[in-house]
Amino acid sequence: MTDTNSAPNAPRQTDQWLEPGKTNVQVVYFLYIVGMFIGISALIGLVIAYINRGKVGGWVDTHYTWLIRTFWIGLLYGFVSILLMFLVIGFVTAIATAVWVIVRCVIGLQAVGRNEPIKNPESWII
């Protein structure tokens, strides 16, 4: 039995969450947050951000830059925290790094919800 509602050679419809845009940016933010518990998801989010950066332009592109920088700066802060764990202060800096990543993701998600750009996507802080 065949389905008469779909054309035989029609392209497959997707949810469009992999295509550059608002939904894709939100997916990457959520992958970063989940990456706090399952590390590979943050790496997947980074790859998606790199693939889609520069394809849309406008306010969405500032989010991709913000996301890419969040990953690399967070990785740097995490590495420094691991080195400082020998001095015990690394445990405090590791918690601060986790809070920093979560805050940047929340700020980004709020901006995406309002269809606004990140004001300073090159920032090292918040």
VMD Tcl script that draws the C-alpha trace (Angstrom):
set ca {
  {0.00 0.00 0.00}
  {1.45 3.38 -0.96}
  {0.95 6.79 0.51}
  {-0.76 9.04 -2.02}
  {-0.09 12.24 -0.05}
  {3.65 12.40 -0.73}
  {5.39 12.73 -4.03}
  {7.80 9.86 -4.82}
  {10.84 12.12 -5.41}
  {10.05 14.89 -2.91}
  {12.91 15.83 -0.60}
  {12.59 14.59 2.94}
  {11.20 17.17 5.38}
  {13.24 17.76 8.54}
  {12.65 19.72 11.70}
  {15.29 22.16 10.42}
  {17.24 22.12 13.69}
  {20.47 21.41 11.80}
  {19.99 24.32 9.41}
  {21.59 27.62 10.45}
  {19.22 29.89 12.30}
  {17.46 30.49 15.58}
  {16.51 26.87 16.31}
  {20.00 25.64 15.52}
  {21.56 28.18 17.88}
  {19.22 27.06 20.66}
  {20.19 23.42 20.04}
  {23.88 24.31 20.37}
  {23.24 26.17 23.65}
  {21.44 23.12 25.03}
  {24.24 20.83 23.84}
  {26.71 22.98 25.77}
  {24.60 22.79 28.94}
  {24.24 19.02 28.59}
  {27.99 18.95 27.92}
  {28.53 19.79 31.58}
  {27.42 16.20 32.28}
  {28.09 14.43 28.97}
  {31.23 16.01 27.52}
  {30.85 14.81 23.95}
  {27.67 16.83 23.43}
  {29.59 20.11 23.87}
  {32.04 18.96 21.19}
  {29.12 18.17 18.88}
  {27.73 21.65 19.56}
  {31.10 23.18 18.69}
  {31.18 21.35 15.35}
  {27.63 22.48 14.54}
  {28.53 26.09 15.44}
  {31.61 26.01 13.21}
  {29.67 24.51 10.31}
  {26.88 27.09 10.48}
  {28.85 30.24 11.35}
  {28.75 32.76 8.52}
  {25.85 31.11 6.69}
  {23.04 33.26 8.04}
  {24.60 36.56 9.01}
  {22.94 39.21 11.12}
  {22.20 38.68 14.78}
  {22.39 34.87 14.55}
  {26.04 35.00 13.52}
  {26.95 36.78 16.77}
  {25.59 33.78 18.66}
  {27.77 31.35 16.72}
  {30.85 33.45 17.52}
  {29.79 33.63 21.20}
  {29.26 29.84 21.29}
  {32.61 29.02 19.69}
  {34.44 31.36 22.04}
  {32.53 29.98 25.03}
  {33.78 26.48 24.21}
  {37.44 27.39 23.72}
  {37.68 29.84 26.62}
  {35.83 27.36 28.87}
  {38.28 24.66 27.82}
  {41.19 26.96 28.68}
  {39.68 27.84 32.06}
  {39.04 24.15 32.71}
  {42.62 23.22 31.87}
  {43.96 25.94 34.19}
  {41.59 24.66 36.90}
  {42.97 21.13 36.53}
  {46.52 22.45 36.87}
  {45.54 24.45 39.95}
  {43.95 21.44 41.63}
  {47.41 20.58 42.95}
  {47.13 23.80 44.97}
  {43.52 23.01 46.00}
  {42.25 26.31 44.56}
  {41.58 24.47 41.29}
  {38.39 23.01 42.74}
  {37.05 26.52 43.29}
  {38.10 27.67 39.83}
  {36.52 24.55 38.27}
  {33.19 25.43 39.88}
  {33.60 29.04 38.75}
  {34.26 27.82 35.19}
  {31.12 25.67 35.21}
  {29.05 28.62 36.46}
  {30.65 30.86 33.81}
  {29.67 28.47 30.98}
  {26.12 28.10 32.28}
  {25.68 31.87 32.66}
  {26.94 32.48 29.11}
  {24.52 29.87 27.78}
  {21.59 31.37 29.69}
  {22.47 34.88 28.46}
  {22.64 33.53 24.90}
  {19.34 31.65 25.19}
  {17.61 34.75 26.51}
  {18.97 36.84 23.64}
  {17.88 34.22 21.09}
  {14.41 34.19 22.61}
  {14.19 37.94 22.03}
  {15.75 37.68 18.53}
  {18.62 39.89 19.64}
  {22.35 39.68 18.93}
  {25.00 39.12 21.57}
  {26.22 42.62 22.42}
  {29.92 41.69 22.63}
  {30.51 38.21 21.17}
  {34.30 38.60 21.49}
  {34.13 39.00 25.29}
  {36.16 36.81 27.62}
  {33.92 37.44 30.58}
  {30.12 37.65 30.38}
}
mol new
graphics top color blue
foreach p $ca { graphics top sphere $p radius 0.5 }
foreach p [lrange $ca 0 end-1] q [lrange $ca 1 end] { graphics top cylinder $p $q radius 0.2 }
display resetview
